[in-house]
Amino acid sequence: RADHTRNFFDKALKEQGYTKGVNSDVWTVTSTSGMGFWNEFYTAIKESSISNREEMAERFFKLATNPLEAERQIRAEIATNDEVKNVMMPLLRYGSVAVSFDPITLTAEEVRVIAANQPEYLTPNDIIQASKDLNDYGAIDLYKRGLDRYPEAVELYINLSYHQIQTGDLDGAYKTLENANMVAATQDQQDLVKLQKALVAIHQGDYQAAEASLNQVSNEQSARHYKGVLALFRNDNDKAIELLADTKDINYAVALLNNNQVREALHVLQGLDQENADVLYATGVAYGRLNEVEKAEEYKEKALKY
């Protein structure tokens, strides 16, 4: 298979007009195993047209955390299932050639066009950037398609769950995070999943589950903000103000409003994104409490535009 890979690329180079000889010792050919083998299989199955594609992808997705067992079962599947064998056994599938090249720099508009049509050609970072120009439902669709291509990209699961929370699909967000947990390989990734699970639990009103999830986060500083949000939902505004003081975000401003520290809240809100509906509405509430009726109405009307 390695020889075939070299010969294939040698022939392709000649067809493109490269006439110099290429010695075999300049090629670096590697085989795929472990997590890479699972990723190769999962991606190939998701992109295939075999009869039980989704069922098989889901079954093997659950093996993501055990690459050795995944590889054993995949090889057994290849040996016994002709459809899978035809997908997985092309001569070039496990050959790769190391190439030095300058990455293509895409404009924001190019990223948007590719995201709308062929998101599988984008990197995870491109997908995240492209999602910023989409509404929640568009972002959800983009992330789901991106995860077909990058099933091990924990950051895509995290961002997908955020938009699912925004649309009220809390069950969907939780399932997304369960899938993320299966591929979260590092402690930082596992912490991100726990933090986001806590946020889902907060929105579900299950504050005990949220607290339990936050207590499992290894980085106390990372959990601090979420604990502040939890305190806010529990109407413990003093604690929320203490925990959110470093971030001074919309949650901090709301905690100040709840604590009748209106001018302090207004000062914070004026420093936040003035195209965010929540910020604008909270600003309107603050002006209302200061009896500045015209400004209160102005900001509440602005909020309705976003």
N, C-alpha and C positions, 0 to 999 in steps of 0.2 A: 504493500500500500504506500509506503514511503517512496519507493522507487517510482511508482505510478504518479505520485504527486509531483515529484521533481520533473519527470518527463512531460507531464501535462503543462506545467508552467514554463518549462524550457521551450516547448512547442509554441505556446501562446506568445512568448516573448518574440520568437522568430516571426510569427505571423504579424506582429505589430511593428516589424522592421528592425528589431534589435539583432544585429548579425554577429556580435562577438560571442565566442564560446563561453559557456557557463560551467565551470567545474563543479562536480558533485559536492566538494567539500565547502562550497560557499553557502549551501542550503542548510537551513535549520528546520528540521521536520520534527514535530512533537506529536505525541499521542494524547488522547483525552482520557482522563480517569477521574475518579472521585466526584467532587462537586461539579467540576467542569463536564463530566460525563452525564450527570443528571441534568444539568442545564441544557446541554446539547440535545438530549433526548426530549426533555419537556418542550423546548422551543420547536423542535422538529415535529412533534406530535400535534402541538397546537396549530401549526401552520399546514398540517397535512389534510388529506380528505378521507382518512380511514373512517370506517363506519361508526365506531364508538369513540371518536376522538375526545369529546369532552369528559366522558366517563373515565377513560384511561388517564387523561391529564390530571383529573382530580385525584385519582387513586395514587398516582406517582408523586403528585405534589406533596402528599402527606409524608413522603419519605425524604423530603428535602433535608431534614435535620440528621439523617443517617445515610451519608453518601455511599458508604461501602455496601450496606444492605440494598440501597437503591440500585447500585450498579449490578449487584447479583441478580436482583429481580428483573432489571431491564434486559440483561443478557439472556435470562431464561425466557422472557417474553419474545425477544428476537428469535430465539431458537424454535419457538413453538407457534408463533403467529406470523403467517406469511405477509399479511398487510404491514405489520410493524417491520418485518425484515426488509421489505422493499423500500420502506422509508429510511431505515437506519443503515443500510449496507451499501450505498453507493461507494465506489472506490475512493472517492475524494473526501468522504465525510470526515474522517479522522486525521486528515493531513492538514497541516498549516504551514505557511511560509512566513518568516519574519521579514517585514518590509519597513524601511524608514521612509516616512513621508510627513509633509506638513499638513495638519488638519485643515479642512475647509472651514473658513469663517463665514457663518451665515448671518445675514441681516435679520432684524426682528420680523420683517415682512416675510422673508423666505421661511423662517421657522414657523410662522403662522400658517403659511400655505402647506408646508409639509405636514404640520400637525393635523390639518384638516383632511388630508388625503392619504398620507402614508407615514403615520407616526412611528412605525417600526424602524424608520431610517434615522430617527432622532436619538440622541443620547438621553439618559435620564435627566441630566441638567437642562437640556434643550426642552424636554417635555415640561419640566417645572416652570421654566421661563415662559413657555407658550401658554401655559394654563392661566397666567396672570391676566391675559387679555380675554379670557372666556368667563361666561357666567358659571355658576356652580354646576349646572347640568352639563354644560359643554366640557368643563374641566373633568367631571366624573367620567364622561365617555372617553376623553383623551387618556386619562390615567389607566382606565381599564384596558384600552388598546395597548398602551405602553407596557403594562404588566404582562401582556401576552408575549412581548419581546424580551422583557427584563424581569422574569419572575422572581429573581433574587434581590431586586432593588428595594430595600426596606423603605427608603425615602419616598418612593412612589406610593407605597401602601399608606404611609403616614399622611401624605398630602391628599390621597383619595379619601381617607377617612374624615379628614377635616371638611371637605366639601360635602360629604354625606351627612355629617353633623349639621352643616349649614342648611341642608334641605330637609332636615328632620328625619332622615333615614338612619336612626340610631342602631337598629338591628343590623342594617347593612354595614355601618361603620364598625360595629363590633366584630362581625364576620371578617371584614377586611383586616382588622388588627389580629385576629386569630391566625389568618394566613400569614401575616407579617411575622408573627411570633415563630412560625415554623422555619423561616429562613433567616431570622435575626441571629447572626453568628457572633457578634461582639457584644460586650457589656453595654457599650453606648447605644447600640441598636436596640437591645432588649429594654434599656431604660426609656428610649423614645416610645416604644410600644406601650410600656406600662403607663407613661405619662398620658398618652393619647387615650388609653383605656379608661384612665381616671376621668378624663374630660367627658367621655361618653357616659360614664356612670353619673357624673354630676348632672348632665342634661337629662338623664333618666330619673333623677331625683333619688338615686341610690347612693347617698352620701357615705354610708359605711363601706360600700364596695370601693368607692373612689378613694377613701382614706386608706383602705387596705392596699390598694394598688400603688398609691404614692409612697407608702411605707416600705415598699419593696424596691423602690428606686435607689440605686447605689450612690448616686451623686445628689447630696442634700441640696446643693445650690440649684441644680436643675429642677428639683421638686418644689422649691420655695414658691415660685410664681403660681404653680398649680394649687398649692396649699392655700395661697392667698385667694385664688378664685373660689376654692371650696369654702373658705371662711365667708366670702361674700354671699354665696348662695345660702349659707347657713345663717345669714343675718348677723354674723359676728364681725361687725364693721371695724371695730378697733383692731382686731387681729388681722383683718384683710388689709387695712391701711399699713400696718407694720410690715406685713410680708410683701406687699406690692410697692412699697416706697421706692425701691430701686428701679422699677420699670416705669412707673408713672404712666401707665397705659389707660385705656378706657375703663378697665375694671377698677383701677385705683381711683379714677375720677368718680365713678359710681359709688364706691365705698365712702368717699368724702361727702358726696351728696346725701347719701343715706345717714351720714353722721352730722348733717346740717353744717358742714364746713363748705358752704356754697361758693364763696369767693376763691378759696383754694382750689375747689373742683373746676371752676371756670378757668382759672389760670392754666391748669393742666390741659383742659379740653382745647384751649386756644393754641396749644402747641402740638396738637395731634392732627391727623389727616383730615382736612376740611372737605374732603369729598367722600367721607365715610358716613353712611346714614346714621349709625349708632352714635357717632361723635356729634353730629349735627343735632340729633334729637336730644341728646343729653345736655348739649349747650342750650337748647331751647328751654329745657326744664330748669336749668340753672338760672337763666334770665327771668323765667317766670317766678321763681322763688325770690328773686331780687326785685320783683314788681316792675320789671322792664318789659311790659306787655308786648310792645311792638317788636322788639328784638326776639322775644320768645316765639312769637308767631312766625317771624321771618325765618328763624332757624328750623322750626318744625316743618315749614313749607319746603325749605331746602332739602330736608331729610327725605321727604316724599319723592324727590327727583332721583334718588339713588337706590 
